Amino acid sequence: MPNQIRDLHKVDNESFPYIFEQNATVPLKTSSDLVRVNVYRPKDEAGKGGKHPVLVTYGPYGKDIYYGE
C-alpha cells in the first residue's frame, strides 16, 4: 500500500529578505507522480506578484542537502 500524500507546504514571508516556500507540490505532466520543491521568490514592493527569471537545480541526494565542500 503506497504512503498517503500529505500536504507539507510551508511559506515563510518574514525570516528572509525573500519569500521561501518549502515542500511545494508540483505534479508531473508525464506521469501520475509528483515532486516536492523549494521555491525562493522576491518580495514585490507593490505586492502584486510578477514575472521573474527562474533558476532550477536538481541533485540525486535530495533538495534539502547542503552542497558545501
Backbone as CSV, one residue per row, in Angstrom:
resi,resn,N_x,N_y,N_z,CA_x,CA_y,CA_z,C_x,C_y,C_z
1,MET,0.844,-1.180,0.000,0.000,0.000,0.000,0.891,1.246,0.000
2,PRO,0.688,2.184,-0.946,1.545,3.376,-1.024,1.288,4.325,0.156
3,ASN,2.306,5.123,0.440,2.169,6.118,1.501,1.159,7.181,1.111
4,GLN,0.447,7.683,2.095,-0.507,8.766,1.853,0.257,10.046,1.547
5,ILE,-0.221,10.810,0.575,0.412,12.079,0.223,-0.104,13.138,1.185
6,ARG,0.818,13.719,1.950,0.457,14.745,2.921,0.860,16.122,2.400
7,ASP,0.146,17.127,2.851,0.480,18.494,2.489,1.558,18.993,3.447
8,LEU,2.782,19.154,2.969,3.906,19.608,3.782,4.313,21.039,3.445
9,HIS,3.533,21.728,2.648,3.859,23.056,2.135,3.862,24.091,3.259
10,LYS,4.969,24.856,3.360,5.095,25.945,4.333,5.602,27.177,3.597
11,VAL,5.090,28.344,3.967,5.529,29.599,3.368,6.062,30.497,4.471
12,ASP,7.293,31.012,4.294,7.921,31.909,5.258,8.124,33.264,4.595
13,ASN,7.347,34.257,5.027,7.434,35.609,4.461,8.258,36.559,5.326
14,GLU,8.709,36.105,6.493,9.289,37.045,7.452,10.753,36.812,7.799
15,SER,11.262,35.606,7.699,12.618,35.306,8.172,13.726,35.762,7.226
16,PHE,13.415,35.985,5.961,14.424,36.288,4.948,14.003,37.515,4.149
17,PRO,14.922,38.101,3.380,14.540,39.221,2.519,13.843,38.755,1.236
18,TYR,13.449,37.508,1.190,12.712,36.912,0.074,11.635,36.014,0.661
19,ILE,10.758,35.501,-0.183,9.720,34.564,0.242,10.248,33.159,0.019
20,PHE,10.187,32.333,1.048,10.678,30.956,0.973,9.497,30.008,1.127
21,GLU,9.251,29.225,0.088,8.218,28.199,0.134,8.908,26.849,0.185
22,GLN,8.617,26.073,1.213,9.242,24.771,1.377,8.225,23.670,1.095
23,ASN,8.650,22.672,0.356,7.845,21.498,0.025,6.572,21.823,-0.754
24,ALA,6.697,22.717,-1.720,5.579,22.950,-2.637,5.447,21.709,-3.525
25,THR,4.231,21.260,-3.746,3.988,20.050,-4.534,3.756,20.415,-5.992
26,VAL,4.499,19.770,-6.891,4.371,20.007,-8.323,4.039,18.682,-8.996
27,PRO,2.862,18.564,-9.617,2.550,17.329,-10.337,3.343,17.263,-11.643
28,LEU,3.754,16.080,-12.028,4.480,15.889,-13.282,3.484,15.617,-14.398
29,LYS,3.703,16.226,-15.543,2.771,16.081,-16.665,2.846,14.712,-17.327
30,THR,3.979,14.051,-17.234,4.168,12.805,-17.972,3.829,11.552,-17.178
31,SER,3.414,11.715,-15.921,3.074,10.537,-15.121,2.121,10.946,-14.005
32,SER,1.771,10.004,-13.175,0.892,10.309,-12.058,1.682,10.675,-10.809
33,ASP,2.990,10.846,-10.939,3.843,11.181,-9.806,3.885,12.679,-9.558
34,LEU,4.546,13.051,-8.486,4.739,14.449,-8.162,6.117,14.626,-7.553
35,VAL,6.578,15.869,-7.490,7.839,16.196,-6.841,7.582,17.304,-5.832
36,ARG,8.429,17.370,-4.839,8.373,18.446,-3.851,9.539,19.379,-4.131
37,VAL,9.273,20.670,-4.143,10.296,21.654,-4.482,10.332,22.752,-3.426
38,ASN,11.476,23.412,-3.322,11.595,24.626,-2.533,11.629,25.795,-3.501
39,VAL,10.862,26.833,-3.207,10.744,27.990,-4.096,11.224,29.225,-3.342
40,TYR,12.091,29.995,-3.980,12.592,31.247,-3.422,12.126,32.365,-4.349
41,ARG,11.280,33.256,-3.837,10.728,34.331,-4.665,11.036,35.682,-4.054
42,PRO,11.242,36.706,-4.893,11.468,38.044,-4.339,10.176,38.600,-3.759
43,LYS,10.340,39.458,-2.769,9.179,40.172,-2.236,8.943,41.374,-3.148
44,ASP,7.776,41.436,-3.750,7.455,42.557,-4.620,7.025,43.742,-3.775
45,GLU,7.533,44.903,-4.126,7.196,46.100,-3.357,5.721,46.436,-3.475
46,ALA,5.146,46.207,-4.632,3.732,46.523,-4.821,2.819,45.409,-4.320
47,GLY,3.383,44.234,-4.051,2.591,43.122,-3.564,1.707,42.475,-4.610
48,LYS,1.969,42.772,-5.882,1.119,42.263,-6.958,1.663,40.998,-7.608
49,GLY,2.861,40.603,-7.254,3.463,39.469,-7.957,4.011,39.940,-9.293
50,GLY,4.499,39.021,-10.075,5.041,39.390,-11.369,5.910,38.281,-11.912
51,LYS,6.435,38.502,-13.091,7.295,37.503,-13.721,8.740,37.766,-13.322
52,HIS,9.445,36.672,-13.005,10.844,36.757,-12.612,11.602,35.608,-13.257
53,PRO,12.915,35.763,-13.489,13.708,34.656,-14.013,13.696,33.486,-13.037
54,VAL,13.910,32.295,-13.553,13.874,31.081,-12.740,15.205,30.355,-12.866
55,LEU,15.706,29.875,-11.730,16.899,29.038,-11.697,16.486,27.713,-11.083
56,VAL,16.726,26.630,-11.792,16.332,25.304,-11.318,17.583,24.459,-11.143
57,THR,17.672,23.791,-10.002,18.758,22.844,-9.785,18.166,21.495,-9.431
58,TYR,18.903,20.446,-9.724,18.432,19.099,-9.429,19.629,18.276,-8.982
59,GLY,19.444,17.530,-7.920,20.534,16.699,-7.434,20.012,15.354,-6.968
60,PRO,20.872,14.348,-6.956,20.435,12.997,-6.602,20.254,12.772,-5.107
61,TYR,20.658,13.719,-4.254,20.667,13.479,-2.816,19.569,14.212,-2.058
62,GLY,18.591,14.774,-2.722,17.523,15.468,-2.039,17.682,16.972,-2.069
63,LYS,16.586,17.676,-2.000,16.601,19.121,-2.155,17.065,19.866,-0.917
64,ASP,17.067,19.229,0.248,17.440,19.921,1.486,18.842,19.588,1.955
65,ILE,19.641,18.920,1.118,21.015,18.581,1.461,21.919,19.779,1.117
66,TYR,22.760,20.167,2.053,23.691,21.258,1.804,24.813,20.764,0.893
67,TYR,25.009,21.438,-0.245,26.057,21.060,-1.205,27.299,21.898,-0.976
68,GLY,27.862,21.797,0.174,29.065,22.559,0.524,30.300,21.927,-0.093
69,GLU,31.318,21.871,0.655,32.616,21.384,0.166,32.515,19.968,-0.248
